[in-house]
């Protein structure tokens, strides 16, 4: 059916006198449908900007080539190649624009941009950026995380017997001074512990703990059966967290459960399933960008069921965060 529709559309674009209406309708309606009705399938914003820019420039040529047979067919094909694999023209253009921008940045901004867009560039491109930043000052190391204890330190009082026994050998002035110092130390430690406890209740140094932390490795062969690995998630903070799992390789990777609610100190296992597929060395470079992304946000403690509205709340003061775990293939 798809081949039949494609053939009829192609013939109409080549032979019809009204091909411009169909071509421009296809090139306008489909991106708008993806943007507003199917946002999960929408390409990244930089790629959309590249598409609309290319569409605008080609549309300016319509009056000049309107009478040329097949012009609108070529126009549709060229703009389709921006997103069709293995061409991915929009991704290639966006990647090279980012590369040119990063080569002109100072090293500290390059490091920050790599953290934000580390999954966009290939290994060779990252090496080019590293060579461009040689001799520049590296950013200072991040400060270590602070840990606070809830335990209150108590100092045992000195018994009357010990005081009377030691009074024979210590002068009265020294005894009074030492006793005063001990009392002051006890009050200071109690105050410090109280301050630490109050501080730890207001913030959470750790949100979610992931195991594995950075990579999930699947061992071949990949054509026999579906393969599954578990990612352990533990809520180490004192607040309830809502999360959702996304991936940029839907044709190969799925997650179960795809979303959920994690109560404080609760542990959950998410099964990542790799569907059967034929591994190709020519696709290996592109597959290095495969990943699963956990998006999560604080939610009210009485929340029991996940809703995507939880990730879209505004005005609550809680920031939606994410964690990327990359997929590695070992054929």
N, C-alpha and C positions, 0 to 999 in steps of 0.2 A: 504494500500500500504506500509506504513512504517513497519507494522508487517511482511509483506511478505518479504520485503528486509532484515529486521533483521534476520528472520528465515533462509533465504538462505545463508546470510553471516555467521551466526553462524554455520550452517551445514558444510560449506566449511572450516571454521577455525578448526573444530573438525576432519573432515574426510579426507581432502586433504593432499597430500604430499607436496604441494607448499603453505601451509598456511602461512609460514613465509613471503612470498612476499606480500600477501594481508594485513596481520596484520601490518607489518612495513610501508606499503604504507598508510594505514588508519591513523596510529598513527603519521605519519610525515606530510602528505599533509593537513589534516584538521587543525592542529594548524597553519601551514604556511598560509593557506587561510584566517583564521580568523585574523592573524596578519597583513597581507599586503593588502587584498582585503576588509575585513570587520572590520576596526579598532574599530568601535563603539561597536562591540560585543566581542572584545578581553578581556580576563580576565586581572586583574592587573599583572604587571611585576613580583612581588614576586611569584605569583601562577604559572606563566609560567616557572619561573626558577625551581620551585619545580617539575613541570611536566617533563621538559627536564632532570632534574637530575634523576627522577625515571625511565624515559624511557631509559636513558643510562645504568643505573644499571641492569634493566631487560634484555636489549639487550646483555649485557655481559654473561647472562645465556643461551642465545640461543644455542650455540654449545653443551652445556651439556644436554639440554632438547629437542633438535630438534626432536628426534625420539619419544617423549612422545605424545600420542594422547591428544588433547585438551589443550596442553600447550599454544598455541598462542591465543586460545579463552580466557583462563584465563588471559593472559597478557593484551588483549584488555579490558576485563571487569575491571580489577584492575585499569588500567590507566583512564578508563572512570569514575570510582567512585570518582576520584579527583575533578570532576566538576558536576556530576549528583546530583540532589537533591533527597532526603534530606541529602545525605552523605556529599557533599561539602568537600571532603578530603583535597584538596589543601588549601582552606580557613582555615580549622581547623589547619593544620600544620603551616601555616603562622601566624595565631593568637597566637599559643603557642610559636613560635619562638620569636615573638615580646614581649610576656609576659615575657619570660626568660631574654631577653635583658633589659627590663625596670626594672626588679627586681634588676639588678646589676647597674643601673644608679643612680647618685645623684638626689635629689628631684627636682632641678631646671631643669635638663634635662628631668625628667619624666613629669613635667608640660608641657614643650615645646612639647614633643612627643605626649602627650594626646591631645593637641590642633590640631596637624597635623593629628592624627589617632584616634580621639575620637570615630569614628563610627565603629572601628574594634572590640572593646572589649565589652564583656557583663558586666552587672552591678557587678556580682560576681568577675570578673577578675579585674575590676577597684578597688573594695574594697580590694583585695589582694595587689594591687600596693600601695594603700593608707596606708595600714598597714606596708608595707615594708619601707615606707618613713617617718614613725613616728619618731620624735626626730631629724630629719634633718632640717636644716635651710630653711625656705620658701623663695621664690624669692621676691625681693622688689616690692612694688606696682608700677604700671605704672603711669607716670606723666599725669596730666589732659591735655585735649586738649585745645589749644589756639584758641581764637576767636578774629578776628580783625574787626574793624568797618571802613566802607568807608566814614563816615561823617567827615568833616573837622571842627574842633572846632574853632570858631571865637570869639574873645574877643571884645566887644563893646568899641570904643574909648571914652575917657573921654572928655566931652564937655568943651568949654572954660569958660562957665558960672560957671560950678562946680569947675573948677580949680581956677578961680578968687575968688569964695566964700570961698573956703577952704584955699586960700593963706593967709587970714587974721589970721588963727589960726595955720598954720604949718610953720615952719621955711623953709627958702629957700633951705638949704642943704637937709632936709628931703624930700621935694617935688621933687627935682631933682633925689634923690636916688630911690624913689618909682616909679617915672615915668620910670626910666631906667629899674627897675625890671619888670614892667608890659610889656615893649616892649620886653625884653628878653624872658619872659614867653610866649608871643604871638608867637614869632618866633620859640621857641622850640616845642610848641604844633602843629604848622603848619607843621614843619619838621617831627615830629613823626607821624602825620596823613598821610603825603605823603609817608613816609616809609612803614606804615602799608598797604596802598592801593597798593603800588607797590608789596609788599610781597604776598598779597592775590590774585593778578592777576597771579602770577607765580605758585602757588600751589592750590590744592583743598583739604580742610580739610575733606570734606565728598564727597563720590562718588555717591552711590545709597542708597536711604533710602527704607527699606522694611517694610511692615506692612502686616501680623505679622512678627516679627523679627526672632524668633527662631523655633517656632513650628506651624504646621497647623493640627488642630484636626478635624477628621471625626467621626460623631456619627452614630451608627448602627440603624437599621439593614442594612447589606451590601448586602443582596441577593435580595432586591426588585427592586431598581433602581440604575442607575449611580448617584453618588454624586459629586457635584462641589463646590469648594470654590475659592475665589479670593485672589490673592496676589497683593497688591498695590506697584508699583515701582515708585519712584520719583527721577529724576535726579536733585540733589541739587547743582551740580557744574556748571562750566562755559564752559564745553566742551561736545561735542557730544559723546555718548557711544553706542557701539554695544554689544548686549548680546545674549546668547543662553541658553536654559533650558535643563538640562539633569536629568535623574533619574536612580537609581539602581534597580527600581521595574517596569520595562516596562510592565509586565503582568498585573499590577493593575493601574498604574498611567500614565496619559498623561497631557500635557500642551498645552494651546492654547492662544496666539500664542507661538510656540516653540522658536522663535528668533525674533529680531527686532532691531530698531534704536530708541534711546531716545535722543531728543534734550535737551539742557539746560533748566531747570525748568519745564520740561514736566512730566506729570504723566501718567502711563500706568497700566492697570489691566491685569494680567495673570490668566486665569482660570485653576485651577488644578482639573482634573476630576479623580475620583476613580471609576473604573469599578466594575460591580457586581462580587462578589466572596464570597465563603463560608468561614467564619471566623473560624479558628481552634485554640484552646488553645495551641496545640502542636507547632504551627507555630508562636505564639505570640512573643517569644524571638527573633527569627530571623527577624520578621517584625519590631522590634524596630530600626533596622538599615535603614529602608526605608527613603528616603529623595529625595528632588529635589535640584539640584545644579545650580545656576546661574553663568555662566562664562561671564565676560565682560572685555572690553578693550576700551581705547580711540580710536577714529577714526576721520578722517578729517571732518570738519563742513559741507562740501558739500555732505556727504554720505547720501543717501536716502533709499537704499535697503541693506538688510543684506546679507553677504556672509561669509562662513566659513573661507575664506582666511583672513578676518579681524582679526580673533582670532589666526591666525598662522603667523602674520607679525613678522619679525625679523629685528633688526637694527633701529627701530623707536624710541627706548628709552622708550616705554610704556610697562608696565608689565601687563600680563593677570592675572586678579584676579578672585576669586570665592566666593560665599556666599552659605552656606548650610542651608536649612530649612527642619527640620525633620518632618516626618508624624507620627501622633499619632492616634491610633484607639481606640474608646470608644464604645465597643459592647453593 
